[in-house]
Amino acid sequence: MPSTLWEFRDLFVELRDGPAAGWGGEVLQPWLDRRPHLVAELHELGRPDSRRVRVPREGNYYTALEGLYAFSRIVDVLVSAFQPDPGPQLMDWTDGKPWWRGTIPGTSAWPAFRAAIRAAPLAESSFHPFFHEIVSVQVSNDADEPPGIIGEFWPGAIVGSLLVARAGVAIRAGAQHLDPDVAARSALYWAWWRRNRRVVDLSHGWGHNSQWSTDFRRDYIAEGHLHYNVDADPSRQPDRDLNDADRIDLLRYRCSIRTDLGADQWPFDDTFVEQAP
């Protein structure tokens, strides 16, 4: 049976073209109330065993991964309300226009959406790149101090075992662990849009319809382990100059953390499993 998650693309367009700035649950809740099947499919994909199920191509239909990608764009818009805005320099590098051409929601929109899809908040208080996106970095006087959370910009969310969104956090860390400018400003992979930094997304550069054929990255926490990018196909991995440590860091953090590796890497077919903290 074809996935219905592609309907989130319709919501994306409605949000882009419709509500006035500061919109929230009053826009999102009625739309989701009319489509309980979307929430049901999200939770089916959130089952721990779903990480083992390959998502089939459905001919002319959007797949569940493509539907989840449309869903992830909505999440990007919702968490934008919490992000520092550096001004107009962060434009779509493919056409020179803003990535998001709609209004910025209010800060109530993201919690309202999480509640409507019955997503659980992330409760991890210790920094870990599986659960946390680095937004800003304070340099510690102790070069050996590991990254620790000193503030939260927006909360993360999980549906069952499927990671929906990492929490955006401010951290403090010593120079032995990361470079503060690189970790906070280098290109963020697997993201369509951020107000505060450059992003790298496989939809970028494609046409109006083709961009929606992008797959969502599925990460799961299950059976005491963290499963990164479970749909990766290592056979498609191109030759790269990255060492193994940089390659795994780019997959786990979704950005560079020590030396800026640039925006032209290909981490999209890397996968990794590690023990949960």
Secondary structure, 3 states (H helix, E strand, C coil): CCCCHHHHHHHHHHHHHCCCCCCCHHHHHHHHHCCHHHHHHHHHHCCHHHHHCCCCCECCECCHHHHHHHHHHHHHHHHHHHCCCCCCCCCCCCCCCCCCCCCCCCCCHHHHHHHHCCCEECCCCCCCCCCEEEEEEEECCCCCCCCEEEEEEECCEEECCEEEECEEEEEEECCCCCCHHHHHHCCEECCCCCCCCCEECCCCCCCCCHHHHCCCCCCEEECCEEEECCCCCHHHCCCCCCCHHHHHHHHHHCCCCCCCCCCCCCCCCCCEEEECC
